[in-house]
Amino acid sequence: MATSALYACTKCNQRYPFEELSQGQQLCKECRIAHPIVKCTYCRSEFQQESKTNTICKKCAQNVKQFGTPKPCQYCNIIAAFIGTKCQRCTNSEKKYGPPQTCEQCKQQCAFDRKEEGRRKVDGKLLCWLCTLSYRRVLQKTKEQRKGFGSSNSSSLNEKDHHSRQHHHHHHNSSSITQSMDSGGTDNFILISQLKEEVMSLKRLLQQRDQTILEKDRKLTELKADFQYQESNMRVKMNNMEKAHKESMEQQQAKNRELMKQVAALSKGKKFDRTGSSLLLP
């Protein structure tokens, strides 16, 4: 009896039948649970989580070590501007496609016109990177739903058509209802995912603003403390100078008084000498 070939999981290297491994990275079920695909806190790109505490991708972790915490990008607001005011994705897109335009979904000035190649994937819309991702996810979900919807309804539709005399009329109505439900579902999905991304973007922006405010408060407190320290230092210096000045003035006045006494004593002596000498004359 021939055994089916086993393939190694790319994470734990244990062997499993090919259909049990994930399509993209060929991981077994345990590894898929232990290392799920998550979005990076900073650049929002998807990566495989090594541990629960690991919330940023390897590239961003490297950049944090090299350049410190990133700031929000001036175009897309994603907190991934490590160098300057723009994230690497927007910088590269600007070089390749020119200045950013308004995204048709989130209305931010961060969509780059990728012409035919990029627009074809999102039904010809001009979308930014985040909205493109959510739109494509929605399209994928809708396709899967349509498949499910079609297969589950095909038998019931056939039965109805079989029993109905107005075969053509009924079939036309059912298909148009399906179409409208599908298009409505797509629109709703797009709207929900768009709003989710928008909320995430705003949350990130608020978080960054809070961080900036806290940083400014800290600096202000430091400056106030420094100012108070300098002020008290100046007061002490001025008091000491005043004291020293007072003391030197008092010393000077004491010296002056002493000199005045000496002058008075000397002038008295001279007068006495003159009178004495005049009396001694013949």
C-alpha positions as CSV (number, residue, x, y, z in Angstrom):
1,M,0.0,0.0,0.0
2,A,1.6,3.3,-1.1
3,T,1.7,6.1,1.4
4,S,1.0,9.7,0.2
5,A,4.1,12.0,0.3
6,L,4.5,14.1,3.4
7,Y,5.7,17.7,3.3
8,A,7.6,19.7,6.1
9,C,6.0,22.7,7.8
10,T,8.3,25.7,7.2
11,K,8.2,26.6,10.9
12,C,8.4,23.5,13.0
13,N,9.7,21.2,10.2
14,Q,7.3,18.4,11.1
15,R,5.8,16.4,8.1
16,Y,2.2,16.6,7.1
17,P,0.1,15.8,4.0
18,F,0.3,18.7,1.5
19,E,-3.4,19.7,1.9
20,E,-3.0,20.2,5.6
21,L,-0.4,23.0,5.1
22,S,-1.4,26.6,4.4
23,Q,-1.1,27.6,0.7
24,G,1.1,30.6,0.9
25,Q,3.7,29.8,3.6
26,Q,3.1,26.1,4.0
27,L,2.5,26.1,7.8
28,C,0.8,23.3,9.8
29,K,-2.4,24.1,11.8
30,E,-0.5,24.5,15.2
31,C,2.0,26.9,13.7
32,R,-0.8,28.9,12.0
33,I,-2.4,29.3,15.5
34,A,0.9,30.0,17.2
35,H,2.1,32.4,14.6
36,P,-0.9,34.2,13.0
37,I,-0.7,36.8,10.3
38,V,-1.1,40.3,11.9
39,K,-0.7,43.9,10.8
40,C,2.3,45.9,11.9
41,T,1.5,48.7,14.4
42,Y,3.6,51.1,12.4
43,C,3.6,50.4,8.6
44,R,0.3,48.4,8.6
45,S,1.8,45.7,6.4
46,E,1.0,42.1,7.3
47,F,3.6,39.8,8.9
48,Q,3.8,36.6,10.7
49,Q,3.8,37.1,14.5
50,E,6.7,35.4,16.3
51,S,5.2,36.0,19.7
52,K,2.1,37.8,21.2
53,T,4.3,40.7,22.3
54,N,5.7,41.1,18.8
55,T,3.5,43.8,17.3
56,I,5.8,45.4,14.7
57,C,7.4,43.8,11.6
58,K,11.1,43.1,11.4
59,K,11.7,46.0,9.0
60,C,10.1,48.5,11.4
61,A,11.9,47.0,14.4
62,Q,15.2,47.5,12.5
63,N,14.2,51.1,11.7
64,V,13.2,51.9,15.3
65,K,16.7,50.7,16.4
66,Q,18.3,52.9,13.8
67,F,16.1,56.0,13.7
68,G,13.9,55.9,16.8
69,T,10.0,56.0,17.0
70,P,8.4,57.0,13.6
71,K,6.1,60.0,13.1
72,P,2.8,59.9,11.0
73,C,3.5,60.2,7.3
74,Q,2.4,63.6,5.9
75,Y,0.4,61.9,3.1
76,C,-1.2,58.7,4.4
77,N,-1.0,59.3,8.2
78,I,0.4,55.8,8.7
79,I,3.0,56.0,11.6
80,A,5.9,55.0,9.5
81,A,7.9,58.2,8.7
82,F,11.3,57.1,10.1
83,I,13.3,59.6,7.9
84,G,11.8,63.0,7.2
85,T,8.1,63.5,7.0
86,K,7.0,60.8,4.6
87,C,6.9,57.0,4.9
88,Q,9.1,54.9,2.6
89,R,6.0,53.6,0.7
90,C,4.8,57.1,-0.1
91,T,8.3,58.3,-0.9
92,N,8.8,55.4,-3.4
93,S,5.3,55.8,-4.9
94,E,5.9,59.6,-5.4
95,K,9.2,58.9,-7.2
96,K,7.5,56.3,-9.4
97,Y,4.0,57.8,-10.0
98,G,4.3,61.5,-9.2
99,P,2.5,63.5,-6.5
100,P,-0.4,61.9,-4.5
101,Q,-4.1,62.4,-5.4
102,T,-7.3,62.2,-3.3
103,C,-8.3,58.6,-2.6
104,E,-11.9,57.9,-3.8
105,Q,-12.7,56.1,-0.5
106,C,-11.0,57.7,2.5
107,K,-10.7,61.1,0.8
108,Q,-7.1,61.5,2.1
109,Q,-4.5,63.0,-0.3
110,C,-2.5,59.7,-0.4
111,A,-3.5,57.8,-3.5
112,F,-0.9,57.4,-6.3
113,D,-2.2,56.9,-9.8
114,R,-0.8,53.5,-10.8
115,K,-2.5,53.8,-14.2
116,E,-3.8,50.6,-15.9
117,E,-1.7,48.0,-14.0
118,G,-3.0,49.0,-10.5
119,R,-6.5,50.3,-11.2
120,R,-7.5,47.1,-13.0
121,K,-7.3,45.2,-9.7
122,V,-9.7,47.6,-7.9
123,D,-12.4,48.1,-10.7
124,G,-10.6,51.1,-12.1
125,K,-10.9,53.2,-8.9
126,L,-8.1,55.5,-7.6
127,L,-7.4,54.2,-4.1
128,C,-4.7,54.6,-1.6
129,W,-2.7,51.6,-0.3
130,L,-4.9,50.8,2.7
131,C,-8.1,51.2,0.8
132,T,-6.7,49.0,-2.0
133,L,-6.0,46.2,0.5
134,S,-9.5,46.4,2.1
135,Y,-11.2,46.7,-1.4
136,R,-9.4,43.6,-2.7
137,R,-10.2,41.6,0.5
138,V,-13.9,42.6,0.1
139,L,-13.9,41.5,-3.6
140,Q,-12.4,38.2,-2.6
141,K,-15.0,37.7,0.2
142,T,-17.8,38.6,-2.2
143,K,-16.5,36.1,-4.8
144,E,-16.5,33.4,-2.2
145,Q,-20.0,34.4,-1.0
146,R,-21.3,34.4,-4.6
147,K,-19.9,30.9,-5.1
148,G,-21.6,29.7,-1.9
149,F,-24.8,31.6,-2.7
150,G,-25.0,30.3,-6.2
151,S,-24.4,26.6,-5.2
152,S,-26.9,26.7,-2.3
153,N,-29.6,28.5,-4.4
154,S,-29.2,26.6,-7.7
155,S,-31.2,23.5,-6.6
156,S,-34.0,25.6,-5.0
157,L,-34.2,27.8,-8.1
158,N,-34.4,24.7,-10.3
159,E,-37.3,23.3,-8.3
160,K,-39.2,26.6,-8.4
161,D,-38.6,26.9,-12.2
162,H,-39.7,23.3,-12.7
163,H,-43.0,23.9,-10.9
164,S,-43.6,27.4,-12.4
165,R,-45.3,27.9,-15.7
166,Q,-43.7,31.3,-16.1
167,H,-40.2,29.8,-16.2
168,H,-38.4,32.6,-18.0
169,H,-40.0,35.4,-16.0
170,H,-39.3,33.9,-12.6
171,H,-35.7,33.0,-13.5
172,H,-35.0,36.6,-14.6
173,N,-36.5,38.1,-11.3
174,S,-34.4,35.7,-9.1
175,S,-31.1,36.5,-10.9
176,S,-31.7,40.3,-10.6
177,I,-32.5,39.9,-6.9
178,T,-29.2,37.9,-6.5
179,Q,-27.3,40.6,-8.4
180,S,-28.7,43.5,-6.3
181,M,-28.0,41.5,-3.1
182,D,-24.5,40.9,-4.2
183,S,-23.8,44.5,-5.2
184,G,-25.4,45.7,-2.0
185,G,-23.3,43.3,0.0
186,T,-20.1,44.4,-1.7
187,D,-20.9,48.1,-1.1
188,N,-21.6,47.4,2.6
189,F,-18.4,45.4,2.9
190,I,-16.4,48.1,1.3
191,L,-18.0,50.8,3.5
192,I,-17.4,48.8,6.7
193,S,-13.8,48.0,5.8
194,Q,-13.2,51.6,4.7
195,L,-14.7,52.9,8.0
196,K,-12.6,50.4,10.0
197,E,-9.4,51.5,8.3
198,E,-10.4,55.2,8.8
199,V,-11.1,54.6,12.5
200,M,-7.7,52.8,12.8
201,S,-6.0,55.7,11.0
202,L,-7.7,58.2,13.3
203,K,-6.8,56.2,16.4
204,R,-3.2,56.0,15.3
205,L,-3.2,59.8,14.7
206,L,-4.8,60.5,18.1
207,Q,-2.2,58.2,19.7
208,Q,0.6,60.0,18.0
209,R,-0.9,63.5,18.9
210,D,-1.3,62.3,22.6
211,Q,2.3,61.2,22.5
212,T,3.4,64.6,21.0
213,I,1.3,66.5,23.7
214,L,2.8,64.4,26.5
215,E,6.3,65.0,25.1
216,K,5.6,68.8,24.9
217,D,4.2,68.8,28.4
218,R,7.3,67.0,29.6
219,K,9.6,69.5,27.9
220,L,7.5,72.4,29.3
221,T,7.8,71.0,32.8
222,E,11.5,70.7,32.3
223,L,11.8,74.2,31.0
224,K,9.7,75.6,33.9
225,A,11.9,73.7,36.4
226,D,15.0,75.0,34.7
227,F,13.7,78.5,34.7
228,Q,12.8,78.4,38.4
229,Y,16.2,77.0,39.2
230,Q,17.9,79.7,37.1
231,E,15.7,82.4,38.8
232,S,16.5,81.2,42.3
233,N,20.2,81.1,41.3
234,M,19.9,84.7,40.0
235,R,18.2,85.8,43.3
236,V,20.9,84.2,45.4
237,K,23.6,85.8,43.2
238,M,21.9,89.2,43.4
239,N,21.5,89.0,47.2
240,N,25.2,88.0,47.5
241,M,26.2,90.9,45.3
242,E,24.0,93.3,47.3
243,K,25.5,92.0,50.5
244,A,29.1,92.3,49.2
245,H,28.4,95.8,47.9
246,K,26.9,96.9,51.2
247,E,29.9,95.5,53.1
248,S,32.4,97.1,50.8
249,M,30.5,100.4,51.1
250,E,30.6,100.2,54.9
251,Q,34.3,99.4,54.8
252,Q,34.9,102.4,52.5
253,Q,32.9,104.7,54.8
254,A,34.8,103.4,57.9
255,K,38.1,104.1,56.0
256,N,36.8,107.5,55.1
257,R,35.9,108.3,58.7
258,E,39.3,107.1,59.8
259,L,41.1,109.3,57.2
260,M,38.9,112.3,58.2
261,K,40.0,111.8,61.8
262,Q,43.6,111.6,60.8
263,V,43.2,114.8,58.7
264,A,41.6,116.6,61.6
265,A,44.3,115.4,64.0
266,L,47.0,116.5,61.6
267,S,45.5,120.0,61.0
268,K,45.1,120.5,64.8
269,G,48.8,119.6,65.3
270,K,49.9,122.1,62.7
271,K,47.9,124.9,64.3
272,F,49.4,124.0,67.7
273,D,52.9,124.1,66.3
274,R,52.4,127.5,64.7
275,T,51.1,129.1,67.9
276,G,53.8,127.4,70.0
277,S,56.6,128.6,67.6
278,S,55.3,132.2,67.6
279,L,55.4,132.3,71.4
280,L,59.0,131.1,71.4
281,L,60.2,133.9,69.1
282,P,62.2,136.8,70.8
